[in-house]
């Protein structure tokens, strides 16, 4: 039996105008997974890569392919098909959270995992509202089932999911239980999802089968409007990180100038547990992090409208956020992608290996944080600028930044102490 009092997943945040610097939409997520699980960052083309063009092989099941898909950058556990978080070429960002419902997960047949649903929605949706529709259709048709963890991790088999979906116009929260879901529209301010249901009877839309499913499971008497959290929440669930995150968001948005650095500071907050650090090597760690900055659709004036920052390594306190910008010829390079030989063993990629070999002193070298800060400031300043004379190309930006991070780790020589 899983101890529901222990937070076993992550936190996802969004801050919208009018609370943000330059009216940006700012998305952030820590992916808390088993400590020994490697998270890679990959780029998915919009060409069907499956040998069978008619179907997509997800983690446990196949689903029919669609005629049009979009390029995505994904942060994903190396062992599975799906993703914890990511973004597509149209500026749609999605992150998921584990939620624990009254419907036993271990008894379900293999189906889609929440990670599969994140990737499928990013590949298929051109905006946030469309992504909500894709998520809803997948949940209703296929349900959720099958392990969500690398079998070698000896972790609980799985969980239901909530999703935070953001684009340059709005945000949506989707909460699910097996084959039912509700969604709530977020137009301004801030929102956080964690490992507990948060939507009660204030949902904007819901699955067609919501009420019949709840009645069938003897969870609702049919009186009044169904309260989703009250109906499906496992009664013993709790999550202190949600309160901590809300307090951080309230404090950092009070001046109406919330920035990309503020979002990163939240993801790096270990006192709250939002940045999860495992000293034992056998628990859960923030294995990857993402922050995305999107210019509001009605405020676009720069050559750069959207930038996504990924760590691709554990513990954002000692990992750098590297920028990725979609362009016609954007490429990621091999430094955050697990090679086929490593997939069958440790599943590590070159950047992960460099971090594993580095000492704490090397990881905390001030030069690394200065390098990160300068790179982020350069991108954000260009996003704010109306100067149309920029001729910079960003096709290899992510790869170049990862390569520089590895070189900085190699160059640093730990100081000998007498």
SVG drawing of the C-alpha trace seen along z (x, -y; Angstrom):
<svg xmlns="http://www.w3.org/2000/svg" viewBox="-30 -48 78 54">
<polyline fill="none" stroke="black" stroke-width="0.4" points="0.0,0.0 1.4,-3.4 1.9,-5.9 -0.3,-8.7 1.2,-11.2 4.6,-11.1 4.7,-13.3 5.7,-11.0 5.5,-13.2 6.0,-16.8 4.7,-20.4 3.6,-22.4 3.0,-26.1 1.8,-28.9 1.8,-32.6 -0.1,-34.8 -0.6,-38.5 -1.2,-40.9 1.2,-39.4 4.2,-38.9 7.2,-40.8 6.4,-42.1 3.0,-40.3 4.8,-36.9 3.0,-33.6 5.5,-31.7 5.2,-27.9 7.4,-25.8 7.6,-22.2 9.8,-19.9 9.6,-16.2 10.1,-14.2 10.8,-10.6 12.8,-7.7 16.3,-8.9 18.1,-6.4 15.8,-7.1 17.4,-9.1 15.5,-11.9 16.4,-12.8 15.5,-15.8 14.6,-14.9 13.3,-16.6 10.4,-14.8 9.9,-15.7 6.5,-16.1 7.2,-13.2 5.8,-9.8 8.8,-7.8 6.9,-4.6 7.4,-1.7 3.7,-1.4 2.4,-4.7 -1.2,-3.9 -0.4,-3.4 1.7,-4.9 3.3,-2.5 3.0,-4.2 4.5,-2.8 2.0,0.1 -0.5,0.0 -0.9,-1.2 -3.2,-4.0 -4.2,-5.1 -1.9,-7.8 -3.4,-11.1 -2.8,-12.8 -1.0,-15.9 1.5,-16.0 3.7,-18.8 7.3,-19.0 7.9,-18.7 10.7,-19.1 10.2,-16.6 11.7,-15.9 11.0,-12.3 12.2,-9.2 14.6,-7.4 12.8,-4.0 9.3,-4.9 7.7,-6.5 5.8,-9.2 7.0,-12.5 6.7,-14.2 6.6,-17.7 7.4,-19.5 6.3,-22.0 5.5,-22.0 6.3,-24.3 3.1,-26.2 3.9,-27.2 1.7,-24.7 3.3,-23.5 2.0,-20.6 3.1,-19.1 1.4,-16.3 1.1,-15.3 0.2,-12.1 -3.1,-12.1 -4.4,-9.2 -8.1,-8.3 -10.5,-5.9 -10.5,-3.8 -7.8,-1.1 -5.0,-1.5 -3.3,1.8 -6.4,3.7 -6.6,2.0 -5.6,3.4 -2.7,1.8 -3.7,-1.5 -2.2,-4.9 -0.1,-6.5 -0.2,-10.1 3.2,-10.5 1.8,-9.0 -1.0,-11.5 1.3,-14.5 3.3,-13.5 0.2,-12.6 -1.4,-16.0 1.7,-17.9 2.1,-16.1 -1.5,-16.7 -2.7,-20.1 -2.1,-23.5 -3.3,-25.4 -4.1,-24.8 -7.9,-24.4 -7.3,-21.8 -4.8,-20.0 -7.6,-19.8 -9.9,-18.2 -7.2,-15.7 -6.5,-14.8 -10.2,-14.3 -10.7,-12.1 -7.7,-9.9 -8.8,-9.5 -12.4,-8.6 -11.4,-6.2 -8.4,-4.4 -8.3,-5.1 -5.2,-5.0 -3.3,-1.9 0.0,-0.1 3.1,-0.9 4.3,-4.5 7.8,-3.5 10.8,-1.7 10.3,1.9 13.9,1.8 12.9,-1.0 10.6,1.3 8.1,-1.6 4.3,-1.6 2.7,-0.7 1.0,-3.9 -1.5,-6.7 -4.1,-8.9 -3.1,-12.3 -3.8,-16.0 -2.4,-18.2 -1.6,-21.9 -1.8,-23.1 -0.5,-26.6 -0.2,-28.6 0.2,-32.3 -3.5,-33.0 -4.6,-31.0 -4.1,-28.1 -6.2,-25.0 -6.1,-22.5 -7.4,-19.0 -8.0,-16.4 -8.7,-12.7 -9.7,-9.5 -9.4,-6.4 -11.7,-7.2 -13.3,-10.5 -12.1,-14.1 -12.9,-17.7 -11.2,-20.8 -11.0,-24.4 -10.1,-27.5 -7.5,-29.8 -7.5,-33.3 -5.2,-35.3 -3.2,-35.2 -1.4,-32.0 -2.2,-28.3 -0.3,-25.3 -1.1,-21.6 0.5,-19.0 -0.4,-15.5 -4.0,-16.2 -7.2,-16.9 -8.0,-20.6 -11.1,-21.0 -14.3,-20.8 -17.6,-21.8 -16.0,-24.8 -15.0,-23.0 -15.6,-24.6 -16.1,-21.4 -16.1,-17.6 -16.3,-14.2 -19.6,-13.0 -19.4,-9.9 -18.6,-11.7 -21.8,-11.4 -22.6,-7.8 -19.1,-6.7 -19.4,-8.1 -22.8,-6.5 -21.6,-3.2 -18.7,-3.2 -21.1,-4.2 -19.2,-7.4 -22.0,-9.9 -25.7,-9.9 -26.7,-12.1 -27.8,-15.0 -26.6,-18.5 -23.5,-19.2 -20.8,-16.6 -17.8,-17.7 -14.9,-16.1 -12.3,-16.3 -14.7,-15.2 -16.0,-12.3 -12.7,-10.8 -10.0,-11.9 -8.4,-9.2 -9.3,-10.3 -5.9,-9.9 -4.1,-12.0 -2.3,-15.1 0.4,-17.4 2.1,-20.1 4.0,-21.2 0.8,-22.7 0.5,-25.1 4.2,-26.0 4.0,-26.6 0.9,-28.8 2.7,-30.9 5.8,-31.3 3.6,-32.3 1.7,-34.8 4.9,-36.4 6.7,-36.5 3.7,-37.9 2.7,-40.6 4.5,-43.3 3.1,-42.2 6.6,-41.6 7.0,-37.9 10.0,-36.8 11.6,-33.7 14.1,-33.9 11.3,-33.8 9.9,-30.6 13.3,-29.0 13.7,-30.1 10.5,-28.3 11.7,-25.1 14.9,-25.4 13.2,-25.8 14.3,-22.7 12.9,-24.0 9.4,-23.6 10.1,-20.2 9.3,-21.5 12.9,-20.9 13.1,-17.3 16.6,-16.1 17.3,-12.5 20.5,-11.9 19.9,-8.1 19.9,-7.2 16.7,-5.1 14.0,-7.7 12.6,-10.4 14.5,-13.4 13.6,-16.3 15.1,-14.4 14.4,-17.1 12.9,-20.7 11.4,-22.9 10.6,-26.6 8.9,-28.2 8.4,-31.9 5.7,-32.8 4.9,-36.3 1.2,-36.9 -0.5,-36.5 -1.6,-40.2 1.8,-41.6 4.1,-40.0 6.7,-42.4 10.0,-40.6 11.7,-38.0 11.6,-35.6 8.1,-34.9 8.7,-31.7 11.7,-30.1 11.8,-26.9 14.5,-26.1 15.3,-22.5 17.8,-21.1 18.0,-17.4 19.8,-16.6 18.6,-16.1 18.3,-18.7 17.7,-22.1 19.7,-23.7 22.9,-22.4 21.6,-22.0 21.5,-24.7 18.4,-25.8 19.4,-25.6 17.4,-27.5 15.6,-26.0 13.9,-28.0 11.9,-26.4 13.1,-27.4 12.8,-25.8 16.1,-24.0 16.2,-23.7 18.1,-20.6 18.9,-19.3 22.1,-17.3 23.0,-14.1 24.1,-15.3 20.8,-14.9 19.6,-11.8 20.3,-8.3 22.1,-6.1 20.6,-2.7 23.4,-0.9 22.7,-2.9 19.0,-2.5 19.5,1.2 21.8,0.6 22.0,-2.6 20.2,-4.7 22.5,-7.7 23.2,-10.5 26.4,-12.5 25.2,-15.5 23.9,-13.2 27.2,-11.4 29.1,-14.7 27.0,-15.7 27.4,-12.3 31.2,-12.5 31.3,-16.1 31.9,-16.9 29.5,-19.1 32.1,-21.8 32.2,-21.6 28.5,-21.7 28.2,-24.8 31.0,-26.7 29.9,-30.3 31.0,-30.3 28.2,-27.9 25.4,-30.1 26.9,-33.2 26.9,-31.4 23.2,-30.4 22.2,-33.9 23.9,-35.6 22.3,-33.3 18.8,-33.7 19.1,-37.5 20.2,-37.6 17.2,-35.6 14.7,-37.5 16.0,-40.9 15.6,-39.9 12.0,-38.7 11.3,-42.2 13.0,-44.1 11.4,-45.7 14.7,-45.8 14.1,-44.0 17.8,-44.1 18.7,-40.9 20.1,-38.3 20.9,-35.6 20.0,-32.0 19.1,-29.6 19.1,-26.3 21.8,-24.8 21.3,-27.0 20.4,-24.2 23.2,-21.9 25.8,-24.7 24.7,-25.6 24.8,-21.9 28.2,-21.5 29.5,-24.6 28.1,-23.3 30.0,-20.1 33.2,-21.9 32.8,-24.2 32.4,-21.1 35.5,-19.6 37.6,-22.7 36.9,-23.3 39.6,-21.8 38.5,-21.2 40.7,-23.3 43.0,-21.2 42.5,-21.8 45.4,-21.7"/>
</svg>
